[in-house]
Amino acid sequence: MESELIELATPFPDKYIRQKPGKANASYVNHGVIRQRLLDVVGFYDWSIDREIYQQDGTLTGCIGTLAVRVGGKDIKVQGSGDVEHNQGTNGANLKHAESDAFKRAAMNLGLGLHLWCGDEYFLYNKNSDESQKETQESTSS
C-alpha cells in the first residue's frame, strides 16, 4: 500500500476524537482536524458540492460533494453525502452542516477517519503498516 494511503488510514489520536452527546458509540473528529490531516498527507485538494438536497417545503436537508486528490501519483475522486441532523434555522446554516458531513464522509472513502466508522472491526491500518515494515526490513537486509 502507498505510504500516503497508510498515513490517511492512520487512526486519529484519542485527543482529537469526540463523542456526540446523547449517542452511544458516536465518535467523530472535527471538520478542521480532518482538513488538516488531508492537507498534511496529500497537499492541496479540490472539494465541490455537486448537489443540494431539499425537502418539499424548500428546507435544505443535505448535499452530495466530490473530493479530488492526488494519491500515489494518481488523481482520485471520491464522493460523500451529508445531512443536517438538526435544522439550523436557515438553508445557509443547514448547508454548512451538510457540507461538513459530506466532506468528512468523502475523506473517509480515502481511509481518513475510517476507524471511527469501523470501531473494533478496523484492521486496515495495522495490516498495511505491518506489511510496510516487513518490506522495509527486507529491503535493508538485502
C-alpha positions in Angstrom: 0.0 0.0 0.0 1.2 3.5 -0.8 2.7 5.4 2.1 0.1 8.2 1.6 -2.7 5.7 1.9 -1.2 4.3 5.1 -1.0 7.9 6.5 -4.6 8.5 5.6 -5.7 5.2 7.3 -3.7 6.0 10.5 -6.2 6.4 13.3 -6.5 9.8 14.9 -5.1 10.1 18.4 -7.6 10.0 21.2 -7.2 13.7 22.0 -8.9 14.5 18.6 -11.8 12.1 19.0 -15.1 13.4 20.4 -18.4 11.8 21.3 -21.7 13.1 20.1 -23.9 13.9 23.2 -26.7 11.5 23.9 -25.4 9.0 21.3 -23.6 5.8 22.4 -20.6 4.9 20.3 -21.0 8.0 18.1 -17.4 9.1 17.8 -16.3 11.9 15.5 -13.4 14.2 14.6 -13.9 17.9 14.0 -14.1 19.0 10.4 -11.0 21.2 10.8 -8.9 18.3 12.0 -9.9 16.2 9.0 -8.9 19.0 6.7 -5.6 19.4 8.4 -4.7 15.7 8.1 -5.8 15.7 4.4 -3.6 18.8 3.7 -0.7 17.3 5.6 -0.8 14.0 3.7 -1.9 14.9 0.1 -1.3 18.6 0.0 -3.9 20.7 -1.9 -7.1 19.1 -2.9 -10.3 20.1 -4.7 -13.7 20.0 -3.0 -17.1 20.8 -4.6 -20.7 20.5 -3.7 -22.4 18.6 -6.6 -25.9 18.7 -5.4 -28.0 20.1 -2.6 -31.0 18.2 -1.3 -34.2 19.9 -0.3 -37.5 18.9 1.3 -40.7 19.8 -0.5 -41.1 22.9 1.7 -37.7 24.2 0.5 -35.7 23.3 3.6 -32.2 22.2 2.7 -31.5 18.8 4.4 -28.4 17.5 2.7 -25.8 17.6 0.0 -23.5 15.5 -2.1 -19.9 16.6 -2.7 -16.8 15.4 -4.6 -13.3 15.4 -3.2 -10.5 15.2 -5.7 -6.9 14.4 -4.5 -3.7 13.1 -5.9 -2.5 10.0 -4.0 0.3 7.7 -5.1 0.7 9.6 -8.3 -2.9 9.0 -9.3 -5.8 11.5 -9.5 -8.7 10.2 -7.4 -12.2 11.5 -6.9 -14.5 10.3 -4.1 -17.9 11.4 -3.1 -19.6 11.9 0.2 -23.2 12.7 1.2 -24.0 14.7 4.2 -27.2 15.6 6.1 -28.4 18.1 8.6 -29.1 16.3 11.9 -30.9 19.3 13.4 -32.4 22.1 11.3 -30.2 25.1 11.9 -32.9 27.6 11.1 -31.6 28.8 7.7 -30.7 27.0 4.5 -27.2 28.6 4.6 -26.5 27.2 8.1 -28.0 23.9 7.1 -25.7 23.8 4.0 -22.6 24.4 6.2 -23.6 21.4 8.4 -24.4 19.1 5.5 -21.2 20.1 3.6 -19.1 19.4 6.7 -20.7 15.9 7.0 -20.3 15.2 3.2 -16.7 16.3 3.3 -15.9 14.0 6.2 -17.7 11.1 4.5 -15.8 11.7 1.3 -12.5 11.8 3.2 -13.5 8.5 4.9 -13.6 7.0 1.4 -9.9 7.7 1.3 -9.4 5.9 4.6 -9.3 9.1 6.7 -11.2 8.6 9.9 -12.4 5.2 8.7 -11.5 3.7 12.1 -14.3 5.8 13.7 -17.0 4.1 11.5 -15.5 0.6 11.8 -14.8 0.6 15.6 -13.5 -2.8 16.8 -13.6 -4.2 13.2 -10.9 -1.7 11.9 -7.9 -3.6 10.5 -6.7 -1.6 7.6 -4.0 0.4 9.3 -2.4 -2.4 11.3 -2.4 -4.7 8.3 -0.8 -2.2 6.0 1.7 -0.7 8.5 2.9 -4.3 9.3 3.3 -5.0 5.6 5.2 -1.7 5.1 7.6 -2.5 8.0 8.2 -6.0 6.6 9.0 -4.5 3.1 11.4 -2.1 4.8 13.2 -4.8 6.7 13.5 -7.0 3.6 15.0 -4.1 1.5 17.5 -3.2 4.3 18.7 -6.8 4.8 19.4 -7.3 1.1 
